[in-house]
């Protein structure tokens, strides 16, 4: 079984995620075909929600897509500096919504 199927997608979009965070939140439309090419999640879907507190990204057990995003965010020094307080990340229909709460 292959692991970290979605890590490269998140790495490719990390600079965009950081920019949205610098703006205090916003949305990024990601490419459906990138996720479908990386792995098949048709049965369980790609959607997830994360609530982050002081750069602590929770581990989501049943979502490889969320786990791979966690891996990328945890490895980013810039994210660690920006993610003070509470943040909410919602990924649905390949739209990534980032909100400071």
C-alpha positions in Angstrom: 0.0 0.0 0.0 1.4 3.4 -1.0 1.5 6.1 1.7 1.6 9.9 1.5 -0.3 9.9 -1.8 -1.4 13.5 -1.4 1.8 15.0 0.2 3.1 16.3 -3.1 -0.2 18.1 -3.9 0.0 19.8 -0.5 3.7 20.7 -0.9 2.9 22.2 -4.3 0.2 24.4 -2.8 2.0 25.3 0.5 3.0 28.7 -0.6 -0.6 29.5 -1.6 -1.8 28.2 1.8 0.7 30.5 3.5 -0.4 33.5 1.5 -4.0 32.9 2.4 -3.0 32.7 6.1 -1.1 35.9 5.8 -4.3 37.5 4.5 -6.1 36.2 7.6 -8.0 33.5 5.7 -9.6 32.8 2.3 -10.2 30.1 -0.2 -8.2 28.1 -2.7 -9.7 26.0 -5.5 -7.6 22.9 -5.9 -7.6 20.6 -8.9 -9.9 17.6 -8.6 -7.8 15.7 -11.2 -4.6 16.1 -9.1 -6.3 14.3 -6.1 -7.9 11.6 -8.3 -4.6 10.9 -10.1 -2.8 10.6 -6.7 -5.3 8.1 -5.1 -8.7 6.7 -5.2 -10.9 8.0 -2.4 -14.2 7.6 -4.1 -15.8 5.5 -1.4 -14.8 7.7 1.5 -14.3 11.0 -0.3 -11.6 13.7 0.0 -13.4 16.1 2.4 -12.3 17.0 5.9 -12.3 19.6 8.6 -9.4 20.6 10.9 -9.3 23.0 13.8 -5.8 24.1 14.5 -4.6 25.8 17.7 -1.2 27.4 18.0 0.1 25.5 15.0 -1.0 22.1 16.5 -2.6 20.3 13.6 -4.7 17.4 14.9 -4.2 13.9 13.4 -7.2 12.7 11.5 -7.2 8.9 11.5 -9.6 8.2 8.6 -8.5 10.8 6.1 -5.2 10.3 4.2 -5.8 13.6 2.5 -5.9 15.4 5.9 -3.0 13.4 7.3 -0.8 14.4 4.3 -1.7 18.0 4.8 -0.8 17.7 8.5 2.6 16.3 7.5 3.3 19.3 5.1 2.1 21.9 7.6 4.0 20.4 10.5 7.2 20.6 8.4 6.8 24.3 7.5 8.5 26.8 9.7 6.5 29.6 8.1 3.2 27.8 9.0 4.4 27.3 12.6 5.0 31.1 12.9 1.7 32.1 11.3 -0.7 29.6 12.9 -1.0 31.3 16.3 -4.4 31.1 17.9 -7.3 29.1 16.3 -7.6 28.3 12.6 -10.2 26.3 10.8 -9.5 24.4 7.6 -12.3 22.9 5.6 -11.8 20.9 2.4 -14.9 20.1 0.4 -15.4 19.7 -3.3 -11.7 20.5 -3.8 -12.2 24.0 -2.3 -9.8 24.6 0.6 -11.2 27.2 3.0 -8.9 28.6 5.7 -10.3 30.8 8.4 -8.9 32.5 11.5 -11.4 32.0 14.3 
